C-alpha cells in the first residue's frame, strides 16, 4: 500500500508503517458502538455534596496543598480563533449585514479589544459606519482572524484589558498555588503561535507575580507530528495531494494525552482556554475547582491505602470492603465482570489507575454529549465515561442526559508508589471516529483520535461532581464576549 516515498513521509513524522496500516484498516472497518447502559445522573454516578460534605472536601484540598505535592494547571490552547469570527469573515467578504453584525457593530465599544481597534480606526480615518473596513481592521490588521483564542483581548480592567492566557494565570494563583507560593501552568500551543505566547507571558509575568504574591512556572508544548493521522479517500485508500504525497491531518485534542503524560505533576487541573470570566465572577469557579480537587485527593488517598494493603495478605471480608469502595465511591460496577482473575487481582487493577474527577453542569437546554455509564469491552465492568454525541448510536439516550460536560477536570497522574502512569495504556483506541472533510475541493475521510477527556481517558477511574452553570462561560463566537459574564 505504501511506496518508498510514503515510508519516508511516515518516518519524518515518527509514524511506523504498522501504525499507518492500522489507521487505514480503521477506514475500512470503522469502529464498534459503545455499550451504554444509561445516562449518569445525581445519585447514579454524579455526586451532589451537601454543604457539610463540601467543607470536608475543601479542607482536604487545603491540607493537600500544605504538603509537598506538585500541582499543575494544564490548558489546551492550540486552536486558532478563526471559528469565533465566522460571521465577521462572511460579512467582510461581501455578506449581508445580519442581526449578528448589527449587534457586533452597535456594541463595538463594549469589547475589550476596542481600544486597540479604535486607534487603528482613527489612524485610517475609518468610522463605525464603515462596517466592512472596521471588521477588516480587526481580522486582518490586528490579526484576530489568525490568532489563537488565548491571545485575544477578552475582558476589560482598570489597569488594561486581559487575554484568556492571563486569566488562567490569575485562576492558577487562586486555587493551584502550592506551599512554596509557586503556580505551575502548562499551555499546549501550535508551533506557529509559540513565540507569540512566550512573548505575551514573559511581558506580563512580573506584574502578575507581584500582584498575586506568587512565582509562576509556565511551560509550553506542541502537539506531536507522530499523532497526526492519515486521510483516506471515499474508498478507504490513502488520500494523496496533487503531487501524489500522503495527506496528514491533526488527530484532534486526543493527541494531547501524550503531552499530558509528560507532565511531572501529582495533580493536574484541565480547563479549556476560552472558559474564563472576569475577576468579579471568579468566586464560583475557584470554589468548585477547590471542591472537585478535594474529592480527587480524598478518593486517591483511600485508593492508595487499599493498594498498600493489597500488597500483603488480605482477608475475604476486607476484600469485600475494598470492592464496596470501588463500586460505590469510584462508580465502577464489577457485578458482571468477566474472566478468571481472583477478586484481589481485579481490585488491584481497578484501583491502580489514573483518576479524574470531572465537574458536570446541569443540562438546561438541548441534551448532547456528557456523562454516561458504559460497559467496557474488555472485562464487562460498568464505569463512568464522558461521551460526545458522535459516540452515541442510540440518540434517545441523549434525551435522558441531565448534565453535560463543561471540560472541568482534576486528574491524578501518579500511582501509590509515586510513579507516573503511562497514560497511553489507558486509551481506548476503539473510541476513535471518522469524520468527513474536504481538501482542494475533494472529499476525504479524516481519522479523529479518541478525545482527550473521552476515549483517551476511557480506562481511568472517573467520578462526576455537579457544578453550577455559572462555572461554564465559553466563548464560541465573538459576540459571546458581549454577554454579561464577559463584561
C-alpha positions in Angstrom: 0.0 0.0 0.0 2.8 2.4 0.9 5.6 3.4 -1.5 9.2 4.2 -0.5 8.2 7.9 -0.7 5.3 7.2 1.6 7.5 5.4 4.1 9.9 8.4 4.2 6.9 10.7 4.9 5.8 8.5 7.7 9.2 8.2 9.2 9.6 12.0 9.1 6.6 12.2 11.4 7.7 9.4 13.6 4.8 7.1 12.5 5.6 3.5 11.9 4.4 1.6 8.8 2.4 -0.8 11.1 0.6 2.2 12.8 -0.2 3.6 9.3 -1.6 0.3 8.2 -3.8 0.1 11.3 -5.1 3.6 10.6 -6.0 2.7 7.0 -7.7 -0.5 8.2 -9.9 1.7 10.5 -11.3 3.4 7.5 -12.4 0.1 6.1 -13.8 -1.5 9.2 -15.0 1.5 11.2 -15.4 1.4 15.0 -17.8 -0.5 17.2 -20.6 1.2 19.0 -20.2 1.6 22.8 -22.5 -0.4 25.1 -24.1 2.5 27.0 -26.2 1.3 30.0 -27.7 4.7 30.9 -27.0 8.4 31.3 -25.4 9.3 34.6 -27.5 11.5 37.0 -27.4 12.7 40.5 -27.4 9.6 42.7 -26.4 7.4 39.8 -22.8 8.4 39.0 -23.0 12.2 39.8 -22.2 13.5 43.3 -24.0 16.5 44.7 -22.3 17.1 48.0 -24.3 18.9 50.7 -22.7 21.9 52.4 -21.2 20.0 55.3 -19.6 17.5 52.9 -18.4 20.3 50.7 -16.5 21.8 53.6 -14.8 18.4 54.2 -13.6 18.3 50.6 -12.4 21.9 50.7 -10.4 21.2 53.8 -8.9 18.1 52.2 -7.6 20.2 49.3 -6.2 22.9 51.7 -4.4 20.2 53.6 -3.1 18.6 50.4 -1.7 22.0 49.3 0.3 22.3 52.5 2.2 19.0 51.8 5.0 18.6 49.3 2.9 18.0 46.1 3.3 19.3 42.6 0.2 20.9 41.3 -0.3 21.9 37.6 -2.8 23.7 35.6 -3.0 22.3 32.0 -4.6 24.4 29.4 -5.2 23.2 25.8 -4.7 26.4 23.8 -3.5 25.4 20.4 -6.7 26.1 18.4 -7.0 29.2 16.2 -9.9 31.6 16.9 -11.0 31.6 13.2 -14.3 29.9 14.0 -15.0 32.7 16.6 -15.1 35.1 13.7 -17.0 33.1 11.1 -19.8 35.7 10.9 -17.3 38.5 10.5 -15.4 36.8 7.7 -18.6 36.3 5.8 -19.6 39.9 6.3 -16.1 41.2 5.3 -16.2 39.1 2.1 -19.4 40.6 0.9 -22.0 39.1 3.1 -25.1 40.9 4.2 -25.4 42.9 7.4 -27.2 40.4 9.6 -28.5 40.9 13.2 -25.3 39.3 14.4 -23.2 42.0 12.6 -25.5 44.8 13.7 -25.1 43.7 17.3 -21.3 43.5 16.9 -21.0 47.0 15.3 -23.6 48.5 17.6 -21.8 47.5 20.7 -18.3 47.8 19.5 -17.2 49.9 22.5 -18.1 47.1 24.8 -15.3 44.8 23.5 -12.0 44.6 25.4 -10.1 44.9 22.1 -11.9 48.2 21.2 -9.2 50.5 22.5 -6.6 49.0 20.1 -9.1 48.8 17.3 -10.1 52.5 17.8 -6.5 53.6 17.4 -6.4 51.9 14.0 -9.8 53.3 13.0 -8.6 56.9 13.9 -5.3 56.4 12.1 -7.0 55.2 8.9 -10.0 57.6 9.1 -12.4 54.7 9.5 -15.7 55.3 11.3 -18.2 52.8 12.7 -20.4 53.4 9.7 -17.7 51.8 7.5 -18.6 48.3 8.9 -16.6 46.2 6.5 -13.5 48.4 7.0 -13.9 48.1 10.8 -14.1 44.3 10.5 -11.2 44.2 8.2 -9.0 46.1 10.6 -9.9 43.6 13.4 -9.4 40.4 11.3 -6.5 41.5 9.1 -4.6 44.4 10.7 -5.0 43.1 14.3 -4.7 39.5 13.0 -7.7 38.4 15.1 -8.7 36.1 12.3 -5.5 34.1 12.7 -4.5 34.4 16.3 -5.3 31.7 18.9 -8.1 32.4 21.4 -5.6 32.6 24.2 -4.1 35.8 22.9 -7.2 37.8 22.1 -8.3 40.6 24.5 -11.4 39.2 26.3 -12.0 41.3 29.4 -11.7 45.0 30.4 -10.0 46.0 33.7 -9.0 49.4 35.1 -5.3 48.6 34.5 -5.9 47.4 31.0 -7.5 44.5 29.0 -6.7 40.9 29.7 -6.4 37.8 27.5 -7.6 34.3 28.4 -4.0 33.3 28.9 -3.6 35.9 31.6 -7.0 35.0 33.1 -5.6 31.4 33.6 -2.6 32.9 35.4 -5.0 34.5 37.8 -7.0 31.4 38.3 -3.9 29.4 39.0 -2.9 31.7 41.8 -6.4 31.3 43.3 -6.6 27.5 43.6 -3.4 25.8 42.4 -0.7 27.6 44.4 1.5 25.3 46.5 3.0 25.8 49.9 6.1 27.5 48.3 3.8 30.1 46.6 4.5 28.5 43.2 2.0 28.2 40.4 2.7 25.8 37.6 0.9 26.3 34.3 1.3 24.4 31.0 -0.2 25.6 27.7 -0.4 23.3 24.7 0.0 25.6 21.7 0.6 25.4 17.9 4.1 25.8 16.6 3.2 28.9 14.6 2.0 30.7 17.8 4.7 29.6 20.2 6.8 32.8 20.0 3.7 35.0 20.5 2.6 33.0 23.6 6.1 33.1 25.1 6.4 36.8 24.5 3.0 37.6 25.9 3.5 35.6 29.1 7.0 36.9 29.6 5.9 40.5 29.2 3.1 40.1 31.8 4.6 37.7 34.3 6.4 40.1 36.6 3.3 42.3 37.2 1.1 39.2 37.9 3.7 37.7 40.3 3.8 41.0 42.2 0.1 41.4 42.2 -0.7 37.9 43.5 2.4 37.2 45.6 3.3 34.0 43.7 6.1 32.7 41.4 4.9 31.3 38.1 6.4 28.4 36.3 5.0 28.5 32.8 5.8 25.9 30.2 4.6 25.1 26.7 4.3 22.1 24.4 3.1 21.4 20.9 1.1 18.5 19.5 3.4 15.9 18.2 3.6 15.2 14.5 3.5 11.5 15.4 -0.1 11.9 16.5 -1.2 13.2 13.0 -3.4 10.7 11.2 -3.6 9.7 7.5 -6.5 10.9 5.4 -8.4 8.5 3.2 -10.4 8.8 0.1 -14.0 7.6 -0.1 -12.8 4.0 -0.9 -10.6 3.9 2.2 -7.3 4.3 0.3 -4.6 6.8 1.3 -5.7 10.3 0.2 -2.9 12.0 -1.8 -2.3 15.6 -2.9 -1.7 16.7 -6.5 1.9 15.6 -6.2 1.0 12.1 -5.1 2.1 12.7 -1.5 0.2 11.4 1.5 -2.1 13.9 3.3 -2.0 14.0 7.1 -4.4 15.7 9.5 -4.1 16.6 13.1 -5.5 13.9 15.2 -7.7 16.2 17.4 -7.4 17.1 21.1 -7.0 13.4 22.0 -3.4 13.7 20.8 -2.7 15.8 23.8 -2.8 12.7 26.1 0.9 12.4 25.2 1.6 16.0 26.3 -0.3 15.4 29.5 1.5 12.2 30.2 4.9 14.0 30.1 3.9 16.4 32.9 5.7 15.5 36.2 2.8 16.5 38.5 0.8 14.9 41.2 -2.5 16.7 40.5 -3.4 18.4 37.2 -6.3 20.8 36.5 -7.6 20.8 32.9 -9.8 23.5 31.5 -10.3 24.9 28.1 -8.6 28.2 27.2 -11.8 30.2 26.5 -13.8 29.2 29.6 -12.8 32.2 31.7 -14.6 35.1 33.4 -13.6 38.5 34.8 -12.3 38.6 38.4 -15.7 39.8 39.8 -17.2 36.5 38.7 -14.4 34.1 39.6 -15.6 33.1 43.0 -17.8 30.1 41.9 -15.1 28.8 39.6 -12.4 28.9 42.3 -14.7 27.4 44.9 -15.7 24.4 42.8 -12.2 23.9 41.4 -11.0 23.5 45.0 -14.0 21.3 45.8 -13.5 18.8 43.0 -9.8 18.7 43.8 -10.7 17.9 47.3 -12.9 15.0 46.1 -10.0 13.7 44.0 -7.3 13.7 46.7 -9.8 12.2 49.2 -10.6 9.3 46.9 -7.0 8.9 45.8 -5.7 8.7 49.4 -8.2 5.9 50.1 -7.3 4.1 46.9 -3.6 4.3 47.8 -4.2 2.9 51.3 -6.1 0.0 49.9 -3.4 -0.7 47.3 -0.8 -0.9 50.0 -3.0 -3.3 51.9 -3.3 -5.4 48.7 0.5 -5.7 48.6 0.1 -8.1 51.5 -2.4 -10.8 52.7 -6.0 -9.5 52.8 -8.9 -11.5 54.2 -12.1 -12.0 52.3 -14.1 -9.6 54.5 -11.6 -6.8 53.8 -11.7 -7.6 50.1 -15.4 -7.0 50.1 -14.9 -3.7 51.9 -12.4 -2.6 49.2 -14.8 -3.9 46.5 -17.6 -1.7 48.0 -15.2 1.4 47.7 -14.5 0.6 44.0 -18.2 0.1 43.2 -19.8 2.8 45.4 -17.2 5.6 45.5 -15.3 5.0 42.2 -18.6 4.1 40.5 -17.2 1.0 38.8 -19.7 -1.9 38.8 -17.9 -5.2 39.0 -21.1 -7.4 39.1 -20.8 -8.6 35.5 -17.1 -8.8 35.3 -15.8 -11.5 33.1 -12.6 -13.6 33.2 -10.9 -15.9 35.7 -9.0 -13.4 37.8 -9.5 -13.6 41.5 -11.1 -10.6 43.3 -7.8 -9.4 44.7 -6.3 -9.1 41.2 -9.4 -7.4 39.9 -9.4 -4.9 42.7 -5.7 -4.1 42.3 -6.3 -3.5 38.6 -9.2 -1.2 39.2 -7.6 0.8 41.9 -4.1 1.2 40.4 -5.2 3.5 37.5 -5.1 7.3 36.8 -8.0 9.0 38.4 -10.0 12.1 37.4 -12.9 14.0 39.0 -15.0 15.9 36.5 -17.3 18.8 37.1 -20.7 18.3 35.3 -23.2 21.1 34.6 -26.9 20.6 34.8 -28.4 20.5 31.2 -30.9 23.2 30.9 -31.0 23.3 27.1 -30.8 20.7 24.3 -29.1 17.5 25.6 -25.9 16.5 23.9 -22.7 14.7 24.9 -21.9 14.3 28.6 -21.7 11.8 31.4 -22.8 8.2 30.8 -22.3 4.7 32.3 -20.7 2.4 29.8 -19.9 -1.3 29.8 -16.2 -1.9 29.0 -15.5 -4.2 26.1 -12.6 -5.8 28.0 -13.9 -7.2 31.3 -17.5 -6.3 31.3 -17.4 -3.9 34.2 -19.5 -0.7 34.0 -17.9 2.6 34.6 -18.4 6.3 34.0 -17.4 7.9 30.8 -17.6 11.3 29.1 -19.1 10.8 25.6 -19.6 13.1 22.7 -22.8 12.9 20.7 -20.9 11.3 17.8 -20.2 8.3 20.1 -23.8 7.7 21.0 -25.6 5.5 18.4 -28.9 5.4 20.2 -29.8 9.1 20.2 -32.7 8.5 22.6 -30.1 8.2 25.3 -29.2 11.8 24.8 -32.7 12.8 25.8 -32.1 11.2 29.2 -28.9 13.2 29.8 -29.4 15.5 32.8 -25.9 17.0 32.6 -23.3 18.0 30.1 -19.5 18.2 30.1 -18.0 21.7 30.5 -14.4 20.3 30.4 -13.7 20.8 34.1 -11.3 18.1 35.2 -8.9 17.4 38.0 -6.6 14.5 37.4 -4.2 12.3 39.5 -1.4 11.1 37.3 0.8 9.1 39.7 0.4 5.7 41.3 0.5 4.8 45.0 4.3 4.5 44.8 4.8 7.9 43.3 5.5 6.7 39.8 3.9 8.4 36.7 1.3 6.3 34.9 1.9 5.6 31.2 -1.3 7.4 30.1 -1.2 5.8 26.6 -2.0 2.4 28.3 -5.4 3.7 29.4 -6.6 4.9 26.0 -9.4 3.0 24.3 -8.4 3.1 20.6 -11.8 1.8 19.5 -13.4 5.1 20.5 -11.7 7.0 17.6 -14.1 8.1 14.9 -14.2 9.1 11.3 -15.4 12.4 10.0 -16.0 13.8 6.5 -13.8 16.7 5.4 -12.5 18.1 2.1 -9.2 19.3 0.6 -8.8 21.2 -2.7 -12.4 20.6 -3.5 -12.1 16.8 -3.0 -13.9 14.8 -0.3 -11.8 12.9 2.2 -12.2 10.9 5.4 -10.4 12.1 8.5 -9.5 9.9 11.5 -10.0 11.6 14.8 -8.2 10.1 17.7 -10.1 9.3 20.9 -10.8 12.7 22.5 -8.7 13.8 25.4 -11.5 13.6 28.0 -13.4 10.9 26.1 -11.7 7.8 24.8 -8.2 8.9 25.7 -9.2 8.6 29.4 -11.6 5.7 28.9 -9.8 3.4 31.3 -9.3 5.9 34.1 -11.1 5.9 37.4 -13.8 8.6 36.9 -16.0 10.4 39.3 -18.5 13.1 38.4 -19.5 16.1 40.6 -22.3 18.5 39.9 -21.0 22.1 39.5 -23.1 25.2 38.8 -23.7 26.6 35.3 -22.0 29.8 36.4 -18.7 28.0 36.1 -19.2 27.4 32.4 -18.8 30.5 30.2 -17.2 29.5 26.9 -16.6 31.9 24.0 -17.7 30.3 20.8 -18.4 33.5 18.8 -17.0 37.0 19.1 -20.5 38.2 20.3 -20.3 35.9 23.3 -17.9 38.5 24.7 -20.9 40.8 24.9 -22.7 38.5 27.4 -22.9 39.9 30.9 -20.4 37.2 32.1 -17.7 38.6 30.0 -18.3 42.3 30.6 
